[in-house]
Structure formats: C-alpha cells, structure tokens
Amino acid sequence: MATAPDGADRAIMQKAVLRLSDRLPELTDQLVSEILDGEGRDRPAELRDDLWETCRTGLGHGIGAILDPGGRRLDLQWAERLGRRRAEQGQPLDQLLRSYRLAGRVFWEALVEVVSEEHPAHVPALVRHATRTWQTIDQQSSMAAEAYRHTRYELLRRSEERVQAVVDALLEGRASEGELLATASAVLGLPARGRYAVVMLRDDDALDERGGHRPADVSGTGLGGMRLIWRMRADTRVGLVCLGPAGLDDLVDALRPHVRGHAGVSPVVETLADLGRARRLAELALRTCWAGEPEIATLDRRLPDALVVSQPELAGRLGREVLGALTEVDPGLRDVLVSTLTAWLDCDGSAARAAARLYCHHNTVLNRLRRLEQLTGRSLSRPRDLVEVALALSAIHLHGTGPAGSPV
C-alpha cells in the first residue's frame, strides 16, 4: 500500500487531533479513571473535581501544542504551573510524572482510534507522527518535573529557615512573645510541655558525622532515639534536645562517642518556654570545662565551678586570698602542688588513688598536701578551709591564671 505524501499526512493528523478536541470531556473522564485506578478512589469529591479540571486543562493544552507546534506553547506554561502546584500540595513527583505518561497514552490511543476508523489508509502516517507527539509529551513532563524540584527546594529552604528562626527565638528566651509557643509546637512538632535540655559546644568542638552535627533536625541516629535540633551561633553550636523518657545521663552517654571537645548540658526543663534559661545554664556548664581532654559537663554536677566561673572578679580575689602564697615558691614546685591538690580532690581525698594517678608514692602525696597547708595556712581536714581551697583551685583552673595572675 502506497504511503500518503507528507502534506496529506499532516492534514490528516490535524483533522484527527481536532476530532479529539471535540471529545475532550470523554478523554478527561478516561484519564481521571486511570489515574485513580493507580492512586486509589477514596479522594474527597472536591479533590476529584480538581483532578478532573486539571486533566481537562492539561489535555486541552497538549492538543493545542500538537495543532500549533510553533505557537506560544501554553502546554509548557501549564506544565510549569502544575509542577509548582503539585510540589506545594506535597504530591510525590512519581505521581505527577505518571499522570503525564497516562495522558500521553490516552491521547495516543484515541488518535490511533480516530485515524483507524476515519482514515485507515493513513494509519502508517501515525508511525511518522509518533516521534513528534511523544517529544511534546516529554517536554511537558520535563518542564513539570523541573518546576516541581525547584519549588520543593524553595519550600524546604523556607521550612528550614522557619525552623531555625523558631529555634533561635526559643533559645533566646523569647517564648513569651505573642503566639511563639503555639508556632514552635506546630513548626517543630514538639509539645509545649515536655522534658527538654540544651547542649552547647564551642565552635571548634564539633560532633562527628554520626552525632548528626548539622543545623537541621536530627532524630535518633546514635543518640538513643532522643530528638536534637542543632543551631550554629557566633562561636558555639547549640542543640535543643527533646529527651522523651531519657535522662541526662542517657544524653551524656549518647553524646560521648561523638563529641571531640568540651560540651555543656543544662538541667532538664519542663516547657519550651524554659529553653532560654536552659541555654544560659548550658553555656555556664560549658564554661566550667578546663581539662585538656574532652569533657561533657552537666550543670548540676558542676555547681561550685559554675558559681566560680560566673563571678570572675570574686573568683580572682578568692584565688589570690587562699592560694596567693604559692606565688612565693619556685614555679616548678607550684605546678607540682597544684597538680597534686587537683588529683587528690578528683580522687575524693584518697592519697592512694591520687598517687596512682600521679605515678608516685602515697606518702609523697601526703607530704605535698602538708606543704600546701603550711603555705596557705588552711587545713584540708577542716571543712570550711577545704571548701575555700577547692573553690580557689577552681578559680585558678577556670580563669586560666594562677595566684596573683601568674600562669599555672
């Protein structure tokens, strides 16, 4: 059978496509039915009506693009709008692309049917027309997918910015402002009342990757199911922690494998409105860390140090008043006495354990402590004197200078 000339083929295709435009409601019904077969038919009536109208508009613009390939390409403009809309509605991209594949099939099968019934001699022309038809459908679906991805990115970026703004407001103690608590609960998915804590790290004391050190929301990963939301501030990193049933010891145990430096942990607070206070207490706990090795300090176990670090002027005076006599001895001996006192206090007053830590005889520890008592005029067996000496030692460590401002 001879093939028709190209001009005749185009004329037949134009007539067939025009016939399809007359059947647009019927084609729309078919397309909607096939979409619902794959996605479920339990949509509310208003959503089914919206889907029908969307399919009718899309098919209409597609037919227009086939009839006038050099025109304004309203089909691509519609695909862009539809991609944005489906992203805003939260529909999966796969569903959007599936609807385009189904629309292409419904259109093509209807075109084949019209040509076969009304112009059987021109059926071979369909093969030559197929490439252009499917190219048009591919352009539409690609435009829709690109618009979808761009919109999703923008929505995620705005959502992330909103999460960060809400977390910042809570950590800054602005929970009393307007509807912030209600907004925070909705945006963060956290109850206004719960068990919360704040973790603070210096900027150079980052978590490793398993600790989820990102400004975004991190749930679970290596942290016992507790939910953390990290925020970067000027020179620190702050984590809002939703503890759930976990305790602070659980939080510390979960953080310890991941923390590469010092961290401060606030006490537990009972509401989102208390997170500003918790942030200040976590910062105070962090300031009590002075050792060279990584430390995770919980405030309630560092209260004496926290008192010292929060009052630098008084701390300096205490250090000079109680341990000022150490400036009169050789710097080497001063370092030995300070390290021995530190080890003895860390070992709960056990000379034997302190000696093991310092690699010396326990009598050596006792002799050094007696020497320190002679220099300071304080007795380590007298409770009031012991408290003063312990606080003065904290002042030396936490403020970075020894008695009378000389380095330790």
Phi, psi and omega in degrees: 000131182287144177274149180283154177299158181302317180299320179293319177303314182296320180296318179296317179299318179300315180297318181296318180293322176299321177299323180293327179296331176288337182259019187304314179300321179295315179296324179296316178302316181295316181296315179300318180298317181290324177296315181291331176301326182269338186248355181099144185256018184265026178286146173300158184302320183293328178286325176295320178296320178296318179297318180298314181295322178296316179294319180297316181294315181297315178297320180298315178293325178296317177297320178299322180293325178289320181290326184226074186299337180263011183277204187284354181055056175298337179295323180287322176298318178295319179299321179295315179297319181293320178300316178297317184295316180294326176295317179295329179280348180081017178287139178299145179299325180302322179293321179296313181293325177297321180297325177291320178297317179294320179298319178297319181292316179300315179298313186293317180296323178292322178296315178299318180298315181296313182295320181295323182280320189259335182220061185303330182292343183256012178303319178302336180294337179299324180298316181289335181274342187300317184301313182294321180297311182287334173297317179298315179296321179296321177297319180295312182293325178295319178296317179297317181294319179296315179295322179299309183297318180296318180293319178299319178299315180296320179295318178295319180297315179295321179296317178297317179298322180292318177301314181297319180296319180293316179298316178302316181297319178295315183290337177273001176079030182259024185295342181279354183281116171050233185260026187300318182298315179295318178296317181298317179299318182289314184289319184269346183068035181240144179286151178298325176249133181184197178246110187235157172212168177234137175247138179229135176234147171293157186301329181268006179252053189291162171275154172282177187299324182293337178279001176069043185278080177223156179287348181278177180289133179232123181242130171084285194336101176067010185234032172063026179082356176290149182259129180238141172235114185266143175226140176266130176245193188307305182225017179220167174236130188241134178243124172274123185245124169265107188284330189064224179279353183289158177255177180295325177297322177297319179297314180298316179298323180289325181282328191306317181294345188251340184279127182260000181211219181266147177218147175243138182237130180284167167293168176287135173242159191258353181218160174298330181293341182269002186290333176296316177294319179298322178297318179295322180288325176295321177296320178295319178298318179299323182290346177277356180276126181224345184292160180288333180271157180303138178228144169242108187260121170266133190303317185295343177259006179230028186299316177300315178297323179296321176298317181295314186288336180278351180231073186298324181294313178294323179298317178298319179295320179298315180299317181291321183292318186271317186246014182299332181296341180293342179289345183274353181256168178302137182305324179297316178294321179300316179298320180295316181296318180294315180294325178292315178299318179299313180296319181296318178293319179297331181265022176058037176078016179267113179294324181296313180293321177297320179297320179296322179291324184268358180059049176216176180282149182295333175295328177297319178298314181296320178297318179295319180295321177296321178298320179294320178298320179297318182290321186269341185073016178248145177257124181288352176267353179263119187309312183298317179296320181297319178299315181298316181296317181296317179292322178296321178296319176300319179301319179298312183293315190282334181257004169075007178228156177271189179306139179059025175083001179277143182298143176277000000 
